[in-house]
């Protein structure tokens, strides 16, 4: 779908069970909206870095979630700014990842440390923990700095997984909570973003916040 992305279009976009929906802007090439199955709506920009043309792999750069504080016009302006940088030979996505890495260790780094120093030695199911981290947790928050992860990040992660079933979402919550508890105990971060989140009910209820 390729129309000018407006606030009314964004707010009218309805999520689809089990899959993401992509809305592409008819005004700024590569600018779009990703509607997650959980209902979360995120502005993105796609581009090909360097002078590789169509042979260069596409980059997908996240601008921000709708309303936080991004509006369609703000996000479109940011997309154009990013495309201007690309035209100068820069790669904003790669530079963002490098900046985060230089600022400190990422969630991926600490998950690897957790598996190596704790899970392998104390958990019979450590391979399953590692699989869940690699398959579900890392794509969602792996490149963030440990202290950057918010409760909302975890909620969005679990909501997406719950589309496949509450059992898998609850298992991911348990593994992720244990990981962050381990990080807090060792002073790697100040708080556990999973604290207070309740498991899903058998009916898939998403009400996990404390009452």
Secondary structure, DSSP 8 states (H G I E B T S, - for coil): -EE---HHHHHH---BTTB-EEEEESSSTTEEEEE-TTS-EEEEEEEE-TT-GGGS-EEEEEEEEBTTTB-HHHHHHHHHHHHHHHHTT--HHHHHHHHHHHHS-BHHHHHHHHIIIIIHHH-TTHHHHHHHIIIIIHHHHTTSBGGG--HHHHHHHHHHHHTT-HHHHHHHHHHHHHHHHHHHHTTS-S--TTTT-----TT-----S--
